[in-house]
């Protein structure tokens, strides 16, 4: 299982939110590049990044920060947040990003999703952020009437190879992740599944690895020291 340490960016800073609440923000570093380098020194090969400004308002205000991370590390970088047209996909992929994550656009513009997947294949992932089981959009500010699990099945049929599934209620709470949800997804889907939201304990990493997931995103637990990145990578039995 691949371990993706996470960097969420607001105004060029590395931050964490509590359950997606922009009013419950903790700034951990004014230099996301330094944070990424630190992850790389600990053995990370992969990085999950989110432009939270972009997720909220559709801007690309943190593009230069992400580009700098790509220039100054050798990490496989995936980026989400405000990517709602092909121009933005191409801009990221042309500047060192390895995979682009579509969220709001994937739900609200299925034709765009299909065109993106047809053209860019495995370089397109979908991020599904679920609140009480339903897909949330626009930086988690709005909740749709679409079931997260049903949406996974729909995008799999469209050829999406990787889904990043976040249970918002667990995100940033450091109370553990939703293991039963990921067992269900693994049972019902053939696509790559990345667990996200609330992963706090070493035993959870072992269990997620045992379920057979493709990847797991580690966020707040790394920043608070609840999890050690080197240990997490080892526990995941990470493969290239």
C-alpha positions as CSV (number, residue, x, y, z in Angstrom):
1,X,0.0,0.0,0.0
2,X,1.3,3.4,-0.9
3,X,1.5,6.1,1.7
4,X,0.6,9.7,0.7
5,X,1.5,12.3,3.2
6,X,-0.7,15.3,2.7
7,X,-0.1,19.0,2.3
8,X,-3.2,21.2,2.2
9,X,-2.5,24.7,1.0
10,X,-4.2,28.0,1.8
11,X,-2.5,31.3,0.9
12,X,0.7,29.5,0.2
13,X,0.9,27.9,3.6
14,X,0.6,24.3,4.7
15,X,-2.5,24.0,6.8
16,X,-4.9,21.4,8.2
17,X,-8.7,21.9,8.6
18,X,-10.9,20.2,11.2
19,X,-13.6,18.2,9.3
20,X,-13.3,20.6,6.3
21,X,-14.2,23.7,8.2
22,X,-12.3,26.7,6.9
23,X,-12.9,28.4,10.2
24,X,-11.1,25.7,12.0
25,X,-7.7,26.1,10.4
26,X,-4.2,25.4,11.8
27,X,-1.2,26.7,9.9
28,X,1.7,24.3,10.3
29,X,4.3,25.9,7.9
30,X,4.7,28.9,5.7
31,X,6.7,26.8,3.3
32,X,4.9,23.7,1.8
33,X,8.1,23.0,-0.1
34,X,10.1,22.5,3.1
35,X,7.3,20.2,4.4
36,X,7.5,18.2,1.2
37,X,11.2,17.9,1.4
38,X,10.9,16.7,5.0
39,X,8.5,14.0,3.9
40,X,10.9,12.9,1.1
41,X,13.8,12.7,3.6
42,X,11.6,10.3,5.7
43,X,11.3,8.0,2.7
44,X,8.1,9.2,1.1
45,X,7.8,8.6,-2.6
46,X,4.2,10.0,-3.0
47,X,2.5,13.3,-2.0
48,X,-1.1,14.3,-1.8
49,X,-1.7,18.0,-2.2
50,X,-4.9,20.0,-2.1
51,X,-5.3,23.7,-3.1
52,X,-8.0,24.6,-0.5
53,X,-8.4,28.1,-2.0
54,X,-9.1,26.5,-5.3
55,X,-11.5,23.9,-3.9
56,X,-13.5,26.8,-2.4
57,X,-13.6,29.3,-5.2
58,X,-12.2,27.6,-8.3
59,X,-9.0,29.7,-8.4
60,X,-5.5,28.5,-9.0
61,X,-3.9,30.8,-6.5
62,X,-1.5,28.2,-5.1
63,X,-0.3,26.9,-8.5
64,X,3.2,28.3,-8.1
65,X,3.6,26.6,-4.7
66,X,2.7,23.2,-6.2
67,X,5.0,23.8,-9.2
68,X,7.8,24.6,-6.8
69,X,7.3,21.4,-4.9
70,X,7.4,19.5,-8.2
71,X,10.6,21.2,-9.2
72,X,12.4,20.7,-5.9
73,X,11.5,17.1,-5.0
74,X,11.3,13.8,-6.8
75,X,7.9,12.9,-5.4
76,X,5.0,11.5,-7.3
77,X,2.5,14.4,-6.7
78,X,-1.2,14.3,-7.0
79,X,-3.2,17.6,-6.7
80,X,-6.8,18.4,-6.2
81,X,-8.8,21.6,-5.6
82,X,-10.5,23.8,-8.1
83,X,-9.6,21.8,-11.2
84,X,-12.6,22.3,-13.4
85,X,-11.4,22.5,-17.0
86,X,-8.8,20.8,-19.2
87,X,-6.6,23.8,-19.3
88,X,-5.9,23.4,-15.6
89,X,-5.3,19.7,-15.9
90,X,-2.7,20.3,-18.7
91,X,-1.1,23.1,-16.7
92,X,-0.5,20.9,-13.7
93,X,0.6,17.9,-15.7
94,X,3.0,20.0,-17.8
95,X,4.6,21.3,-14.6
96,X,5.7,18.1,-12.9
97,X,2.4,16.9,-11.3
98,X,1.8,13.2,-11.8
99,X,-1.9,12.9,-11.2
100,X,-4.8,15.4,-11.1
101,X,-7.8,14.9,-8.8
102,X,-11.2,16.0,-10.0
103,X,-13.8,16.5,-7.3
104,X,-16.7,19.0,-7.8
105,X,-16.3,18.9,-11.6
106,X,-16.5,15.1,-11.6
107,X,-19.9,15.1,-10.0
108,X,-21.3,18.2,-11.7
109,X,-19.9,17.7,-15.2
110,X,-19.7,14.0,-16.1
111,X,-19.0,14.8,-19.8
112,X,-15.9,16.7,-18.7
113,X,-14.8,13.8,-16.5
114,X,-15.3,11.3,-19.4
115,X,-13.2,13.5,-21.8
116,X,-10.5,13.9,-19.2
117,X,-10.3,10.2,-18.5
118,X,-10.3,9.3,-22.2
119,X,-7.4,11.6,-22.8
120,X,-5.3,11.4,-19.7
121,X,-6.1,7.9,-18.5
122,X,-4.6,7.0,-15.2
123,X,-3.4,10.6,-14.7
124,X,-6.9,11.4,-13.7
125,X,-8.3,10.4,-10.3
126,X,-11.6,11.4,-8.6
127,X,-11.8,12.6,-5.1
128,X,-15.0,11.7,-3.3
129,X,-15.6,13.6,0.0
130,X,-18.6,12.2,1.7
131,X,-20.6,13.7,4.6
132,X,-23.1,11.3,6.2
133,X,-22.6,9.1,3.1
134,X,-23.3,11.8,0.5
135,X,-20.9,13.6,-1.8
136,X,-19.8,17.0,-0.7
137,X,-18.6,19.6,-3.2
138,X,-17.0,23.1,-3.4
139,X,-14.5,22.5,-0.6
140,X,-17.1,20.5,1.4
141,X,-19.3,23.6,1.6
142,X,-22.3,22.0,-0.1
143,X,-23.6,18.4,0.2
144,X,-25.3,16.8,-2.8
145,X,-28.0,14.1,-2.9
146,X,-25.6,11.6,-4.5
147,X,-24.5,8.6,-2.4
148,X,-20.7,8.3,-2.3
149,X,-20.7,4.6,-2.8
150,X,-23.0,4.8,-5.8
151,X,-20.9,7.6,-7.3
152,X,-17.8,5.3,-7.0
153,X,-19.6,2.7,-9.1
154,X,-20.6,5.3,-11.7
155,X,-17.1,6.6,-12.2
156,X,-15.6,3.2,-12.3
157,X,-17.8,2.4,-15.3
158,X,-16.5,5.6,-17.0
159,X,-12.9,4.2,-16.7
160,X,-11.6,6.1,-13.7
161,X,-8.8,4.0,-12.3
162,X,-8.2,5.7,-8.9
163,X,-10.6,7.1,-6.3
164,X,-9.7,9.0,-3.2
165,X,-12.5,8.5,-0.7
166,X,-12.7,10.8,2.4
167,X,-15.2,10.4,5.2
168,X,-15.4,14.1,6.2
169,X,-16.6,13.2,9.8
170,X,-13.3,11.6,10.5
171,X,-11.0,14.1,8.8
172,X,-8.7,16.0,11.1
173,X,-10.4,14.6,14.2
174,X,-7.6,12.1,15.1
175,X,-10.2,9.6,16.2
176,X,-9.5,6.9,13.6
177,X,-10.7,6.2,10.1
178,X,-13.8,4.4,8.8
179,X,-12.4,0.9,8.3
180,X,-15.8,-0.6,7.6
181,X,-16.3,1.8,4.7
182,X,-13.1,0.9,3.0
183,X,-13.8,-2.8,3.5
184,X,-17.1,-2.2,1.7
185,X,-15.5,-0.2,-1.1
186,X,-12.8,-2.8,-1.7
187,X,-15.5,-5.5,-1.9
188,X,-17.7,-3.7,-4.4
189,X,-15.0,-2.0,-6.6
190,X,-12.2,-3.1,-8.8
191,X,-10.5,0.4,-9.1
192,X,-7.6,1.7,-6.9
193,X,-8.9,2.9,-3.6
194,X,-7.1,5.5,-1.5
195,X,-8.3,5.9,2.1
196,X,-8.4,9.5,3.4
197,X,-9.7,11.0,6.6
198,X,-8.8,10.4,10.2
199,X,-6.0,7.8,9.9
200,X,-4.4,8.1,13.3
201,X,-3.1,4.8,14.6
202,X,-0.4,2.4,13.4
203,X,-2.9,-0.5,13.6
204,X,-5.1,1.2,11.2
205,X,-2.4,1.3,8.6
206,X,-1.9,-2.4,9.1
207,X,-5.6,-3.0,8.7
208,X,-5.9,-0.8,5.6
209,X,-3.0,-2.6,4.1
210,X,-4.6,-5.9,4.9
211,X,-7.8,-4.9,3.2
212,X,-5.8,-4.5,0.1
213,X,-6.1,-0.8,-0.6
214,X,-4.0,0.9,-3.1
215,X,-3.1,3.8,-0.9
216,X,-3.7,5.8,2.3
217,X,-3.4,9.5,2.9
218,X,-1.9,10.7,6.2
219,X,-2.6,14.3,7.3
220,X,-3.0,15.7,10.7
221,X,-1.6,12.7,12.5
222,X,1.8,13.4,10.8
223,X,1.7,17.1,11.8
224,X,0.9,16.4,15.4
225,X,3.3,13.5,15.8
226,X,0.6,10.9,16.4
227,X,2.1,8.9,13.5
228,X,5.7,8.7,12.3
229,X,6.0,8.7,8.6
230,X,9.0,6.3,8.4
231,X,7.1,3.8,10.5
232,X,3.9,4.3,8.5
233,X,5.7,3.6,5.2
234,X,7.2,0.4,6.7
235,X,3.9,-0.8,8.1
236,X,2.3,-0.3,4.7
237,X,4.8,-2.5,3.0
238,X,5.0,0.2,0.4
239,X,5.7,-1.0,-3.1
240,X,7.0,1.2,-6.0
